[in-house]
Amino acid sequence: QVWQIRLDMHLLNHDGNITDAASIAGIVALCHFRRPDVSVQGEEVTVYTPEERDPVPLSIHHMPICVSFAFYHQGTYLLVDPTEREERVMDGLLVIAMNKHHEICTIQSSGVVMLLPDQILRCSKITAVKVAEITELIQKALESDQKARKEGGKFGFAESIPNQRITAFKMESAAVDTNDVEEQAGEIIAKADPPSEVFANPVLHTPGTAQIGEGIESSWGDLEESEKEEAAEEEGESEAAAFECEKVETEETSTLRETKSGESILLSDSEEEEVVILEPQELPRKTR
């Protein structure tokens, strides 16, 4: 039997570089977590409550920390830990996960920028420095939390809220004057135009549907402007092709024959057949 652990993350606010923040929050949560102590005797498994035995921490061998790099102007400029506004205009993003032992856990590149090997090596060196700093901060925070719990002080959210660590986007409360609210509302209603028509109850056409007002004419099946232009072009091409085809058929059905007297006759297969008698010297070189 094994323990199954699931880690859920909820964003309180997002001002950019959420990958790095999520990796730090996740590894800290796993390091801070304590599971119930267990004893196994043969096939009998006993899970002790926190009152019976102190919960034990997980076996965390190393802390992989993500560090993000934003690139601008096709990699000319490099920025570590971009904000939300900086992420909007970046060309590419490189995320490197590494532990304090300089072991690369994962590398992820996204965007439309092509990175050179020298750029990736430079980012890996920066990552090693940042990961060492972040790991040290995490260990200090875990030690402070453990010390505060033993001494009965504030810890967790209770310790973070006064320092505004999780309320970076908190808006200051503003006083609202509600003395003349009724008079102001009356003036606004008096100046406003009355509605054209009020429907007290929705119109029920069929069960499960409702409509307030008559609505507008349905445009289902109507063509857009671009589709109308394409249809007009296709219609024009079809007419031109039909005209060419009719012309070719007329040329093919017209024949030049000679009578018994040696006179040439130009015949047509149309309904009103027209016969033209030409003298031999008046024949053109090419007759269609």
Residue pairs with C-beta under 8 A, 6 or more apart in sequence:
1 45
3 35
5 30
5 33
5 35
5 58
7 26
7 29
7 30
9 22
9 25
9 26
11 18
12 166
13 166
13 168
13 169
14 84
15 83
15 84
15 168
15 169
16 81
16 82
16 83
16 84
16 85
16 86
16 87
17 68
17 81
17 82
17 83
17 87
19 66
19 68
19 95
20 65
20 66
20 67
20 68
20 81
20 95
22 66
23 64
23 65
23 66
23 97
24 65
24 66
24 134
24 138
27 60
27 63
27 64
27 65
27 138
28 138
28 141
28 142
30 58
30 60
31 57
31 58
31 60
31 63
31 138
31 142
32 142
32 145
33 57
33 58
34 54
34 55
34 56
34 57
35 55
35 56
35 57
35 58
36 47
36 48
36 49
36 50
36 53
36 55
36 56
37 47
37 48
37 52
37 53
37 54
37 55
37 56
38 45
38 46
38 47
38 48
39 45
39 46
39 48
40 46
62 99
62 100
62 101
62 103
63 99
63 100
63 135
63 138
64 97
64 98
64 99
64 105
64 106
65 97
65 98
65 99
65 130
65 131
65 134
65 135
66 95
66 96
66 97
67 80
67 81
67 95
67 96
67 97
67 98
67 123
67 126
67 127
67 130
67 131
68 80
68 81
68 82
68 93
68 94
68 95
69 78
69 79
69 80
69 93
69 94
69 95
69 96
69 123
69 126
70 78
70 79
70 80
70 82
70 86
70 87
70 90
70 92
70 93
71 77
71 78
71 79
71 90
71 91
71 92
71 93
71 94
71 111
71 113
71 115
72 79
72 89
72 90
72 91
73 91
74 91
74 113
74 114
75 91
75 92
75 113
75 114
75 115
75 116
75 119
78 119
78 122
78 123
79 86
79 90
80 126
80 130
82 90
82 93
87 93
90 111
91 111
91 112
91 113
92 109
92 110
92 111
92 112
92 113
92 115
93 109
93 110
93 111
94 107
94 108
94 109
94 115
94 120
94 123
95 106
95 107
95 108
95 109
96 104
96 106
96 107
96 123
96 124
96 127
97 104
97 105
97 106
97 107
98 104
98 105
98 124
98 127
98 128
98 131
99 105
99 131
99 135
100 131
100 132
100 135
102 128
104 124
107 120
109 115
145 155
145 156
148 154
148 155
148 159
149 155
153 159
154 162
157 166
160 166
161 167
164 170
197 213
199 212
199 213
202 210
202 211
202 212
203 210
203 211
203 212
204 210
205 211
223 231
250 268
251 288
253 268
253 269
253 270
254 266
254 267
254 268
254 269
254 288
255 266
255 267
256 264
256 265
256 266
256 267
256 287
257 264
257 265
257 267
258 264
258 265
259 265
262 280
263 277
263 278
263 279
263 280
264 277
264 278
264 280
264 283
265 275
265 276
265 277
265 278
266 275
266 276
266 278
266 287
267 273
267 275
268 274
